[in-house]
Structure formats: structure tokens, C-alpha cells
Amino acid sequence: MVYPVKAQDSRIVPTEISQTGPRVLSIHWGDGVESIFEVRALRLACACALCVDEWTGEYKLDPSKVPEDVHPTRVNSVGRYAIGIDWSDGHDSGIYPFERLRELADRDAERLG
């Protein structure tokens, strides 16, 4: 399934977002880089008010309560700056700004070498 996104030539704006498997979300960025995300890791990285305390920044989400096979049931554009993901575990209040997605991808790339 491919989710269309308006393209801009920018490091933090995707040109294409696609779910390339039941556990993989792929983002092609305006600078030509492709980032591969394991979808459960994205679910655990949700920064909405239900998952992260707005005052302290402390994560409230208990990873043991997120099923191993969690997956997106819907991915939609949020303006020109983010995507929203409806998850198979019923969670749907988080948005994923493109800048945060790129930071997560770059951090993972650095960690993996």
C-alpha cells in the first residue's frame, strides 16, 4: 500500500510513504534517502499526551502492553508536516511530524553504523 505525499525537495519532507510489509514502513525523503521503520518501534515512539506526560516528558506507555504484531490500519497526512497513524491496538491519537521521523531514522542509522 502506498500513501501519497506531496513532494518537496527537503531533507525532512517525504516524497513517498509506503507500508512495504506487515511490520515495515518505508519513507523516501526529498534528499534521496530511504528510511525503513519497524512499525512496532514507531508505535512505541508515539509522543502523544496519552503516551508521554506533557509536563515531565516521561513516557507513560508500557511497552509490554503493546502487542508484538501491532501494525498500522491507516496512515493519513496531517497537513504538510506530519502523518497520523491508526494502530491495530486501537491507538490513534498520536501524530508523527516528518522532522521527528527523520530524527528517529537518522539516530537508528548512526546506532547501526
DOGU-180315 format. One record per residue: z, x, y of N, C-alpha, C in turn. Coordinates in pm, whole numbers, padded with zeros to 5 digits, always signed. Example, Ala and Ser with C-alpha at 12.3 -4.5 7.8 and 13.67 -1.06 7.14 Angstrom:
+00780+01319-00569+00780+01230-00450+00780+01320-00330;+00708+01285-00225+00714+01367-00106+00787+01290+00003;
END
This chain:
+00000+00085-00117+00000+00000+00000+00000+00090+00124;-00085+00061+00220-00094+00140+00343-00051+00052+00459;+00035+00106+00543+00083+00035+00660+00016+00095+00783;-00071+00020+00852-00143+00077+00965-00051+00105+01083;-00076+00215+01148+00000+00253+01267-00101+00301+01369;-00082+00265+01495-00171+00312+01599-00157+00463+01614;-00269+00531+01609-00268+00677+01611-00261+00731+01753;-00185+00836+01769-00181+00916+01890-00173+01060+01845;-00227+01150+01925-00219+01291+01888-00084+01344+01932;+00015+01326+01846+00150+01369+01878+00222+01412+01752;+00310+01507+01767+00388+01559+01655+00481+01453+01596;+00525+01358+01677+00622+01260+01629+00566+01118+01617;+00434+01105+01621+00375+00973+01602+00286+00977+01478;+00315+00891+01382+00235+00892+01260+00096+00833+01281;+00002+00884+01205-00132+00826+01203-00148+00735+01083;-00064+00755+00981-00066+00668+00863+00069+00675+00793;+00114+00559+00748+00235+00550+00667+00195+00476+00540;+00226+00533+00426+00190+00466+00301+00298+00486+00197;+00314+00384+00116+00405+00396+00003+00320+00443-00113;+00335+00570-00150+00247+00633-00249+00301+00622-00390;+00410+00554-00406+00471+00531-00536+00595+00448-00516;+00658+00402-00622+00775+00316-00606+00893+00386-00538;+00894+00519-00541+01007+00593-00483+00965+00690-00375;+00840+00677-00326+00789+00775-00230+00721+00705-00112;+00758+00747+00008+00693+00704+00131+00632+00828+00194;+00506+00819+00231+00435+00933+00288+00398+00902+00432;+00418+00999+00520+00379+00984+00660+00288+01100+00698;+00171+01067+00750+00079+01165+00807+00100+01160+00958;+00131+01275+01015+00162+01284+01158+00039+01325+01238;+00043+01300+01367-00068+01331+01457-00104+01478+01462;-00011+01566+01423-00040+01709+01423-00094+01758+01289;-00124+01664+01197-00184+01701+01070-00086+01725+00957;+00042+01723+00985+00144+01746+00882+00165+01616+00803;+00186+01631+00673+00224+01518+00590+00368+01537+00544;+00448+01433+00561+00587+01435+00516+00602+01336+00402;+00672+01379+00298+00698+01296+00182+00847+01264+00179;+00880+01136+00173+01019+01093+00172+01052+01023+00040;+01162+01060-00021+01215+00986-00134+01282+00864-00073;+01243+00743-00114+01285+00623-00042+01436+00600-00046;+01504+00635-00153+01649+00617-00156+01716+00705-00050;+01663+00826-00031+01718+00914+00073+01700+00850+00211;+01588+00782+00233+01569+00712+00361+01669+00597+00376;+01691+00524+00268+01789+00414+00273+01926+00470+00308;+01963+00583+00247+02093+00644+00276+02101+00703+00416;+01986+00731+00477+01983+00787+00612+01981+00680+00720;+01993+00553+00682+01993+00445+00781+02105+00468+00882;+02072+00453+01009+02170+00478+01114+02206+00351+01191;+02185+00234+01129+02217+00109+01198+02370+00092+01209;+02411-00007+01285+02555-00030+01308+02629-00070+01180;+02558-00123+01081+02625-00155+00955+02651-00030+00871;+02568+00072+00891+02577+00194+00809+02651+00309+00878;+02654+00307+01010+02718+00414+01087+02805+00351+01196;+02929+00397+01207+03018+00349+01313+02960+00388+01448;+02939+00289+01533+02877+00314+01663+02963+00399+01756;+03093+00398+01738+03183+00473+01826+03208+00614+01777;+03225+00630+01647+03262+00762+01595+03144+00837+01534;+03038+00765+01499+02924+00828+01432+02949+00850+01284;+03062+00804+01233+03097+00823+01092+03016+00726+01005;+02962+00781+00896+02886+00698+00803+02979+00603+00731;+02942+00474+00730+03019+00371+00660+02953+00334+00528;+02829+00372+00511+02755+00336+00391+02806+00416+00272;+02841+00346+00167+02888+00410+00044+02766+00431-00046;+02722+00556-00065+02603+00581-00147+02612+00524-00288;+02732+00512-00342+02746+00458-00477+02710+00309-00483;+02706+00244-00368+02671+00101-00363+02521+00079-00343;+02445+00187-00325+02300+00176-00308+02234+00204-00443;+02163+00106-00498+02102+00126-00630+02008+00246-00632;+02004+00313-00744+01913+00428-00761+01768+00387-00744;+01735+00263-00780+01596+00219-00773+01565+00138-00646;+01649+00153-00542+01622+00083-00416+01484+00123-00365;+01414+00028-00305+01280+00055-00255+01246-00041-00141;+01151-00003-00057+01109-00093+00049+01037-00215-00007;+01070-00331+00048+00994-00451+00014+00897-00484+00128;+00926-00427+00245+00839-00448+00361+00864-00335+00460;+00756-00284+00516+00764-00185+00624+00685-00241+00740;+00746-00245+00858+00677-00301+00973+00697-00213+01096;+00602-00222+01187+00611-00146+01312+00717-00208+01402;+00789-00122+01471+00882-00163+01575+00831-00099+01702;+00760-00175+01779+00696-00120+01898+00605-00005+01860;+00602+00096+01945+00521+00214+01917+00610+00335+01890;+00736+00309+01853+00830+00420+01840+00905+00426+01707;+00890+00325+01621+00972+00322+01500+00910+00230+01395;+00971+00237+01275+00941+00139+01171+01071+00072+01131;+01059-00050+01087+01170-00121+01026+01140-00134+00878;+01242-00122+00797+01223-00132+00652+01317-00238+00597;+01259-00333+00524+01339-00428+00447+01354-00367+00308;+01477-00358+00261+01506-00290+00136+01534-00389+00023;+01508-00346-00098+01530-00430-00216+01677-00465-00237;+01770-00392-00174+01912-00423-00186+01957-00525-00081;+01861-00580-00005+01892-00682+00094+01914-00628+00234;+01925-00499+00251+01949-00440+00383+01819-00445+00464;+01830-00488+00590+01710-00497+00673+01737-00479+00822;+01854-00428+00858+01888-00420+00999+01861-00284+01063;+01825-00186+00986+01803-00053+01042+01660-00033+01086;+01644+00048+01189+01511+00094+01227+01509+00246+01218;+01392+00298+01196+01373+00442+01179+01278+00492+01286;+01332+00540+01398+01245+00594+01503+01162+00711+01449;+01038+00720+01495+00950+00826+01446+01010+00964+01469;+01076+00982+01584+01137+01112+01612+01241+01147+01507;+01324+01051+01467+01426+01076+01363+01361+01104+01228;+01256+01030+01194+01186+01055+01068+01130+01196+01064;+01072+01240+01175+01016+01375+01178+01126+01479+01168;+01240+01455+01234+01354+01548+01224+01403+01556+01079;+01414+01442+01012+01457+01442+00872+01358+01520+00786;+01230+01498+00809+01127+01567+00730+01130+01717+00756;+01141+01757+00883+01144+01899+00916+01269+01966+00860;+01381+01898+00866+01506+01952+00809+01492+01972+00660;+01435+01876+00590+01416+01888+00446+01319+02001+00414;+01214+02016+00494+01116+02122+00471+01180+02259+00488;+01266+02274+00590+01336+02401+00612+01431+02431+00496;+01503+02328+00453+01600+02345+00345+01532+02385+00215;+01415+02327+00190+01343+02355+00065+01262+02484+00073;+01248+02537+00194+01185+02666+00210+01041+02663+00228;
END
